[in-house]
Amino acid sequence: MNIVSTTIPDVMILEPRVFGDDRGFFFESFNERNWRELTGLDVCFVQHNHSRSAGNVLRGLHYQIQQPQGKLVRVICGEVFDVAVDIRKSSPTFGRWFGTLLSAENKRQMWVPAGFAHGFCVTSDYAEFLYLTTDYWAPEYERCIAWNDPDLAISWPLTAEPVISAKDQHGCRFRDADLFP
């Protein structure tokens, strides 16, 4: 596995070592020992989630203000533009975002630490998205920042108006959001 640095040091891209031949391919999507050695992080994943979304669906920007979740995310079908926003007021990268394409083809994963808002938009006909979380989903603590907040100015690669859930349509402005210290 190879770790790729990003413009936000706590957010990492993981590139697996893929073994392929004319039959197909194999790779380890997670190995705890290698994870610890390469990232220096000792995390415990307690929940594995799987979502499927149609093309042009945009989900996010989500986080939990209590029971914050670190997320290791990847795509197994299709392609998404995945975004992490640093919402830790004490961080030198507070208010900055990082985005990258994750796809079944590139097999990359992104580590989104606790203290970040997370979202993605589907850039293929559909996508299946897997993510491991470091804490359990707690709907009472879930928050949403507007995906199109002008203060964040995320450059989503949209070709049309995105399809958004009712919850995400009511996301708050970044400046009004509950944030981490």
C-alpha positions as CSV (number, residue, x, y, z in Angstrom):
1,M,0.0,0.0,0.0
2,N,1.2,3.5,-0.9
3,I,0.2,6.6,1.1
4,V,-0.3,9.8,-1.0
5,S,-0.1,13.1,0.8
6,T,-2.8,15.7,0.2
7,T,-3.0,19.5,0.7
8,I,-4.5,18.7,4.2
9,P,-1.9,16.6,6.0
10,D,-4.5,14.7,8.1
11,V,-6.4,13.6,5.0
12,M,-4.6,10.7,3.1
13,I,-5.1,8.8,-0.1
14,L,-4.3,5.1,0.0
15,E,-3.3,3.3,-3.1
16,P,-3.3,-0.5,-2.7
17,R,-0.9,-2.9,-4.3
18,V,-3.0,-4.7,-6.9
19,F,-2.2,-8.1,-8.2
20,G,-3.9,-8.8,-11.6
21,D,-3.8,-11.2,-14.4
22,D,-6.1,-12.4,-17.2
23,R,-8.5,-13.8,-14.5
24,G,-9.0,-10.5,-12.7
25,F,-7.3,-8.9,-9.7
26,F,-6.8,-9.1,-5.9
27,F,-5.8,-6.5,-3.4
28,E,-6.0,-6.0,0.4
29,S,-8.4,-3.2,1.0
30,F,-7.4,-3.0,4.6
31,N,-4.7,-4.6,6.7
32,E,-4.5,-3.3,10.3
33,R,-0.8,-3.9,10.8
34,N,0.1,-2.1,7.5
35,W,-2.3,0.7,8.3
36,R,-0.7,1.4,11.6
37,E,2.8,1.2,10.2
38,L,2.1,3.5,7.2
39,T,-0.2,6.0,8.8
40,G,0.9,6.0,12.4
41,L,-2.8,5.8,13.3
42,D,-4.3,3.2,15.7
43,V,-8.0,3.2,14.8
44,C,-10.7,0.7,15.4
45,F,-13.4,0.5,12.7
46,V,-16.8,-0.3,14.2
47,Q,-19.2,0.1,11.3
48,H,-19.0,-0.8,7.6
49,N,-21.4,1.0,5.3
50,H,-22.4,0.5,1.7
51,S,-24.4,3.0,-0.4
52,R,-25.4,3.1,-4.1
53,S,-26.2,6.4,-5.8
54,A,-27.4,7.3,-9.3
55,G,-25.4,9.6,-11.5
56,N,-25.2,13.3,-10.4
57,V,-26.3,12.5,-6.8
58,L,-24.5,14.7,-4.3
59,R,-24.4,13.6,-0.7
60,G,-23.0,15.8,2.1
61,L,-21.4,17.6,3.7
62,H,-22.0,15.3,6.7
63,Y,-20.5,14.9,10.2
64,Q,-21.4,14.1,13.7
65,I,-20.7,16.8,16.3
66,Q,-20.5,14.1,19.1
67,Q,-19.3,10.6,18.4
68,P,-17.3,12.0,15.5
69,Q,-16.4,9.4,12.8
70,G,-13.2,8.9,11.0
71,K,-14.0,7.3,7.7
72,L,-12.0,5.1,5.3
73,V,-13.9,5.4,2.0
74,R,-13.7,3.8,-1.4
75,V,-15.7,3.1,-4.5
76,I,-16.3,-0.4,-5.8
77,C,-18.5,0.5,-8.8
78,G,-18.4,3.7,-10.8
79,E,-16.7,7.0,-9.8
80,V,-17.2,9.8,-7.3
81,F,-15.6,13.1,-6.5
82,D,-15.0,12.8,-2.7
83,V,-14.5,15.8,-0.5
84,A,-13.3,16.3,3.1
85,V,-13.6,19.7,4.8
86,D,-11.6,20.5,8.0
87,I,-14.1,21.9,10.6
88,R,-11.7,21.9,13.5
89,K,-11.3,25.5,14.7
90,S,-7.9,24.8,16.2
91,S,-6.5,23.3,13.0
92,P,-4.1,25.2,10.7
93,T,-6.2,23.9,7.8
94,F,-9.5,25.0,9.3
95,G,-12.1,25.7,6.6
96,R,-10.0,24.2,3.8
97,W,-11.3,21.3,1.7
98,F,-9.6,18.5,-0.3
99,G,-11.3,16.6,-3.1
100,T,-10.3,13.7,-5.3
101,L,-11.7,11.2,-7.7
102,L,-12.2,7.7,-6.3
103,S,-13.3,4.9,-8.6
104,A,-13.5,1.2,-9.1
105,E,-10.8,1.6,-11.7
106,N,-8.2,3.5,-9.6
107,K,-9.0,1.5,-6.4
108,R,-7.9,4.5,-4.3
109,Q,-9.2,5.0,-0.8
110,M,-9.4,8.2,1.2
111,W,-9.0,8.6,4.9
112,V,-11.3,11.3,6.3
113,P,-10.4,11.9,10.0
114,A,-12.9,12.7,12.7
115,G,-13.4,16.5,12.8
116,F,-14.0,16.7,9.1
117,A,-17.2,17.1,7.1
118,H,-17.5,14.7,4.3
119,G,-19.4,14.5,1.0
120,F,-19.3,13.1,-2.5
121,C,-20.9,13.5,-5.9
122,V,-21.3,10.7,-8.4
123,T,-19.5,11.4,-11.7
124,S,-20.5,8.1,-13.4
125,D,-23.9,6.6,-14.3
126,Y,-24.0,5.2,-10.8
127,A,-21.6,4.4,-8.0
128,E,-21.3,2.0,-5.1
129,F,-19.5,3.5,-2.1
130,L,-18.1,1.7,0.9
131,Y,-16.8,3.2,4.1
132,L,-15.5,2.0,7.4
133,T,-16.2,4.3,10.4
134,T,-14.5,4.7,13.7
135,D,-17.7,5.3,15.6
136,Y,-21.3,4.4,15.3
137,W,-23.9,6.4,13.4
138,A,-25.7,8.7,15.9
139,P,-28.5,10.5,14.1
140,E,-29.1,12.9,17.0
141,Y,-25.5,14.3,16.6
142,E,-25.5,14.3,12.8
143,R,-25.0,17.7,11.1
144,C,-24.9,18.9,7.6
145,I,-23.1,21.9,6.0
146,A,-24.5,23.1,2.6
147,W,-22.6,21.5,-0.2
148,N,-22.6,24.8,-2.1
149,D,-21.6,27.1,0.7
150,P,-19.9,30.1,-0.9
151,D,-17.3,30.4,2.0
152,L,-16.0,26.9,1.2
153,A,-16.3,27.3,-2.6
154,I,-15.9,23.6,-3.3
155,S,-15.2,23.0,-7.0
156,W,-17.6,20.1,-7.5
157,P,-17.2,18.6,-11.1
158,L,-20.9,19.0,-11.8
159,T,-22.4,19.0,-15.4
160,A,-25.9,19.7,-14.2
161,E,-27.8,20.6,-11.1
162,P,-27.1,17.8,-8.6
163,V,-29.7,15.5,-7.1
164,I,-29.8,16.2,-3.4
165,S,-31.8,14.7,-0.5
166,A,-34.2,16.8,1.5
167,K,-31.9,16.7,4.5
168,D,-29.0,18.0,2.4
169,Q,-31.1,20.8,0.9
170,H,-31.4,22.2,4.4
171,G,-27.6,22.1,5.2
172,C,-26.5,25.2,7.1
173,R,-23.9,27.7,6.1
174,F,-20.3,26.9,7.2
175,R,-20.2,30.1,9.3
176,D,-23.3,29.0,11.2
177,A,-22.3,25.3,11.7
178,D,-21.6,23.5,14.9
179,L,-17.8,23.0,14.7
180,F,-15.1,21.2,16.6
181,P,-12.8,23.1,18.9
